């Protein structure tokens, strides 16, 4: 196989990625906003840290700076069109909860609600912000996790026979995984 040289950004080599939906209240707690985020992931186990990168141009960025807390909702495949819609409009202009008839669940620790149809949700408190190029990395401590019954195996892994997660491929393309592609390998011994 031949390789060709490309400029950074010409290929989405860092995808597919699990997609999460960040939920945050406005400063007055009158309206919740939700934005899908592909650039998010775990940063540490102890303490449990999760990072999301969000453009400073967005309404969600403004709200995260104001409130310092947010929720993460991970949605099943059947909600892939909802995920795309949430990213197609700005919460500055549209009440996403009303427009998309979102059903919300309240967290136990932070005020930010999460999406009731999530198979797992996390409540997060921002601990640090870092400006990185055209994004801000919000580092947060996960203070509570809400898990849908049956979504995870006893070892903590997602049960793909029960839940098909939304993955983002880039360029407004989405995919999922299924149980047929699951392989459990023995631990490597050196």
C-alpha positions as CSV (number, residue, x, y, z in Angstrom):
1,X,0.0,0.0,0.0
2,X,1.4,3.4,-1.0
3,X,1.2,6.4,1.3
4,X,0.7,10.0,0.2
5,X,1.5,13.1,2.2
6,X,-1.5,15.3,3.3
7,X,-1.8,18.5,5.2
8,X,-3.1,18.2,8.8
9,X,-6.9,18.4,8.7
10,X,-7.2,16.8,5.2
11,X,-8.0,13.4,6.7
12,X,-10.1,12.5,9.8
13,X,-7.5,10.1,11.1
14,X,-8.6,10.5,14.7
15,X,-12.1,9.2,14.0
16,X,-14.3,7.3,14.6
17,X,-14.9,8.5,18.2
18,X,-17.7,8.1,20.7
19,X,-19.9,11.1,20.6
20,X,-21.3,12.7,23.8
21,X,-23.8,15.4,24.3
22,X,-22.9,18.2,26.7
23,X,-25.7,19.7,28.7
24,X,-25.5,23.0,30.5
25,X,-28.0,25.6,31.9
26,X,-27.9,29.2,31.0
27,X,-26.7,31.6,33.7
28,X,-30.3,32.1,35.1
29,X,-31.2,28.4,34.9
30,X,-34.1,29.3,32.6
31,X,-33.1,27.2,29.6
32,X,-30.9,24.2,29.1
33,X,-28.7,23.8,26.1
34,X,-27.3,20.6,24.6
35,X,-24.4,20.3,22.1
36,X,-22.9,17.1,20.6
37,X,-19.1,16.9,21.2
38,X,-16.8,14.5,19.4
39,X,-13.6,16.0,20.9
40,X,-14.1,14.6,24.4
41,X,-12.7,11.8,26.4
42,X,-11.2,10.6,29.6
43,X,-8.1,12.3,30.9
44,X,-7.4,10.5,34.3
45,X,-8.9,7.8,36.5
46,X,-7.8,9.3,39.9
47,X,-9.4,11.7,40.2
48,X,-11.9,10.8,37.4
49,X,-11.3,13.6,34.8
50,X,-13.0,14.1,31.5
51,X,-12.2,16.7,28.9
52,X,-14.3,18.4,26.2
53,X,-13.0,20.7,23.5
54,X,-15.5,23.4,22.5
55,X,-15.0,26.4,20.2
56,X,-15.1,29.8,22.0
57,X,-17.5,30.9,19.2
58,X,-20.3,28.7,20.5
59,X,-23.1,29.5,22.9
60,X,-22.3,26.3,24.9
61,X,-18.8,27.6,25.5
62,X,-20.2,30.9,26.9
63,X,-22.5,28.9,29.3
64,X,-19.7,26.5,30.4
65,X,-17.6,29.5,31.4
66,X,-20.6,31.0,33.3
67,X,-21.7,27.9,35.2
68,X,-18.6,25.8,35.6
69,X,-20.5,22.6,35.4
70,X,-22.2,20.3,32.8
71,X,-23.6,16.9,32.0
72,X,-22.5,14.3,29.5
73,X,-25.1,12.2,27.8
74,X,-24.1,9.2,25.7
75,X,-27.0,8.3,23.4
76,X,-27.9,5.0,21.7
77,X,-27.9,4.6,17.9
78,X,-31.6,5.1,17.5
79,X,-31.0,8.8,18.5
80,X,-28.4,9.5,15.9
81,X,-30.6,11.9,14.0
82,X,-31.3,13.8,17.2
83,X,-27.6,14.1,17.8
84,X,-27.1,15.6,14.4
85,X,-30.0,18.0,14.9
86,X,-28.6,19.2,18.2
87,X,-25.4,20.2,16.4
88,X,-27.2,21.9,13.5
89,X,-28.6,24.9,15.4
90,X,-27.3,27.3,18.1
91,X,-28.9,27.5,21.5
92,X,-28.5,31.3,21.2
93,X,-31.2,31.2,18.6
94,X,-33.3,28.1,19.4
95,X,-34.6,26.5,22.6
96,X,-33.4,23.0,21.8
97,X,-35.4,21.4,24.6
98,X,-38.7,22.8,23.2
99,X,-37.8,22.5,19.5
100,X,-36.6,18.8,19.7
101,X,-39.0,17.8,22.5
102,X,-36.1,16.7,24.7
103,X,-37.0,14.7,27.8
104,X,-34.6,15.7,30.6
105,X,-33.4,14.0,33.8
106,X,-32.0,15.9,36.8
107,X,-28.6,15.2,38.1
108,X,-27.8,14.4,41.8
109,X,-24.8,16.7,42.2
110,X,-24.7,19.4,39.5
111,X,-27.6,21.5,38.3
112,X,-27.1,20.7,34.6
113,X,-29.7,18.2,33.3
114,X,-28.9,15.2,31.1
115,X,-30.9,13.6,28.3
116,X,-33.3,11.0,29.7
117,X,-32.7,8.6,26.7
118,X,-29.0,8.4,27.5
119,X,-27.6,4.9,28.2
120,X,-25.1,6.6,30.5
121,X,-24.7,10.1,31.8
122,X,-22.1,11.9,33.8
123,X,-22.2,15.0,36.0
124,X,-19.1,17.1,35.7
125,X,-17.6,20.1,37.4
126,X,-15.0,22.2,35.5
127,X,-11.6,22.2,37.2
128,X,-9.5,23.9,34.5
129,X,-9.8,25.6,31.1
130,X,-7.1,25.7,28.5
131,X,-7.1,27.6,25.3
132,X,-5.7,25.3,22.6
133,X,-5.7,26.7,19.0
134,X,-9.3,27.3,17.9
135,X,-10.8,25.3,20.9
136,X,-11.0,25.5,24.7
137,X,-10.4,22.3,26.6
138,X,-12.6,22.1,29.6
139,X,-11.1,19.7,32.1
140,X,-13.7,18.5,34.5
141,X,-14.0,16.1,37.4
142,X,-16.7,13.5,37.1
143,X,-18.7,13.7,40.3
144,X,-21.5,11.2,39.5
145,X,-22.4,8.7,36.8
146,X,-25.9,7.5,36.0
147,X,-26.1,4.2,34.1
148,X,-29.1,2.7,32.4
149,X,-29.9,-0.8,33.8
150,X,-28.3,-3.5,31.6
151,X,-26.1,-1.2,29.6
152,X,-22.8,-2.3,31.1
153,X,-21.3,-5.7,32.0
154,X,-20.0,-6.4,35.5
155,X,-16.5,-5.5,34.4
156,X,-17.7,-2.0,33.5
157,X,-17.6,-2.4,29.7
158,X,-20.4,-1.4,27.4
159,X,-22.7,-4.3,26.5
160,X,-22.8,-3.8,22.7
161,X,-25.5,-6.5,22.4
162,X,-27.7,-4.3,24.5
163,X,-26.6,-0.8,23.4
164,X,-25.3,0.4,20.1
165,X,-23.4,3.7,20.8
166,X,-23.3,6.7,18.4
167,X,-19.9,7.1,16.9
168,X,-18.8,10.1,14.8
169,X,-16.7,9.5,11.7
170,X,-16.3,13.2,10.7
171,X,-17.9,15.3,7.9
172,X,-21.4,14.7,9.4
173,X,-21.1,10.9,9.1
174,X,-22.1,8.6,11.9
175,X,-21.8,4.9,12.6
176,X,-22.1,2.3,15.4
177,X,-20.8,-1.1,16.4
178,X,-22.6,-4.3,16.9
179,X,-22.1,-7.5,18.9
180,X,-21.0,-9.4,15.8
181,X,-17.8,-7.3,15.5
182,X,-16.9,-7.8,19.2
183,X,-13.7,-9.8,19.9
184,X,-12.4,-10.5,23.4
185,X,-8.7,-11.3,23.2
186,X,-6.6,-12.9,26.0
187,X,-4.3,-10.5,27.8
188,X,-1.0,-10.1,26.1
189,X,1.9,-11.7,27.9
190,X,5.4,-10.5,27.3
